[in-house]
Every structure is written in structure tokens, then in C-alpha cells.
Amino acid sequence: MPELPEVTTTVNGLQRVLPSLRISNVWTDLAKKKVSRSDFIHTIKSEKFFDNFKKITIGAKVINVERRAKNILINLNNGKTILIHLKMTGHLLFGEYTKKIITNDKLRITKWEPKEKREVWQKEL
């Protein structure tokens, strides 16, 4: 799990890039994952939840990015805030990606590859 310095570094990088940018799309693979808890299985996020999230965020402009504990807060001009926790991997993807699954006899790896090869932190003026 990323520690506070890694979260702070991520927030500082996002704060240099995101303010004044408008959100054009959002995606997740969480809506398709099932989690087993005790003796029942449930989805992490429902389609209804994600559809509402998209309606709120698409078209909104980023005001600023800040940190609270190990959470990343992206404040939007519509009064809403996106809260991000980097979980175990510390990965935060920005841009368009495709999912690639690599398998062999004992291992299955999910890898996200960018559709365009470009510098993520580059901001056009």
C-alpha cells in the first residue's frame, strides 16, 4: 500500500496537471468484479451507481487536487469531490487504456496498456 509520501507525490503531480481540465469520460472495471464475503457474492459497484457517477462527473471542470490522510480529493466546479484511494498497487490511470490479460500454466496477469504512447504528465498550454 502506498505510504503518505507516495500519495503526496501523486497529489502534487495531479495538482500540476488537472486544474482547469474538463472530464470527458470515466470508466471502471469494478462494476464487473465480484467479491466473495463469507457465504455470499456481491458486486462492488452497481451499474446504477456508476451511471449516476458518470452523470455527475462528465463535463465537470477540475478546480484543484488535495490530500486528506491517504485519500486523493479532486474538487470539481459543480461542488462535487472525487475521492480516490490508491489501494494496494498505487496505480492511477489517466487517459485511454485497454485491458490485456496474460496467462500461462500457473499465472494470470491483468495489464492495462495505454491506447496512445505519450507522456501522461505533459500539459498543453
N, C-alpha and C positions, 0 to 999 in steps of 0.2 A: 504494500500500500504506500502510495506517495506520502512523504512527510511534509510538514509545513513549508520548508524551504522550496520544495518542488512545486507545491501549489502556488506559492508566492511568485515563483518564476513564471509559471503558466499565466497567472493573472496579469503580471507585468507585460508579458508578450501580447496577450489579448487586448490589454488596455491601449497598447500602441497601434493595434490594427483595427479593432472593431468599431470604436465610436464613429458615428455618422454613417455607418454602413446599414443598409436595409436588408432584412431577412427575406430571401426569395423562395426558400423551400426548407423543409425539415424532413428527416426520415429517421426510422429506428428499426432495429431488428428485434427489439424487446417484445413487441406485440405478438411475435410468433414463438417465443420461447415459453416452455412450460417448466414450472418449478415444482418439485416434489417436496411437500412438507407433511410429515407424519404419514397419514394414510389417505391424503387427497392431493390432487394436482390442480393447479390454477394458473391462469396467465398472469404475467407480471403487470402488463398494461392492457386495458381493453381498447378495442377499436374506437369506441365512443370517446374515451378519454383522449386518445391520440388525435382524433378528428377535431375535438374541441381545442386541444393544444395548438394544432396547425392553424385553426381559425384565428386564435389569439396572437400568434407569433408572426405568421407570414404577412409581410408588408410593414411590420413594425421596424423602427429605426433604433439602433443601439445607442444609448446615451453614454453609459460607462460600464466598466467591469471592476468589481471589487471582491474582496475575500472576507469571509466570516468563518473563523476556525479553518477547517479543511474544505469548505464549500466555496465554489466559484459562483458569484452572483452577476448575472448580465442584466442590467437595468434597461428597460425599453421605454420608448416615448409614449406608449399607451398606458403607462402606470404599472405594467406587469414586470415581474422579475423572473428570469430563468435561473433556477438553482441547479448547479452541476456538481456532482461528487465524482472524483476520478476513480473510485472503487479500487480494485486490486492492481490493475495494469497501469493506470495513469495515462491512458490514451484518450485524446480528444481529437476527433477528426473534423476537419474543416474543408469543405469542397465537395466534389462528387466522387464517390468510391464505388467499386464493385467488389462483391464478396467472392473470394476464391477459396475453395476447400481442397486441401492437400491431404491425401490419405496413403497409407501403406499398411502392412500387415498389423501393426500394433498401434499406430498413431493416426490421429485425425487433427489437422490444424486448420483453423479458420484464419484467413489472411485478408485484410482489406487493402486493395490496390487503388491508387488514385486514377481517375479516368484521364486526367491531364498531368503530365510531369511538369511541375512548376514549384517555385519557392512559395511555401504557404504563408510566410510572414511578410511577403512583399506587399506593400500598399501603394496603389496607383494614386497619384495626386491629380 
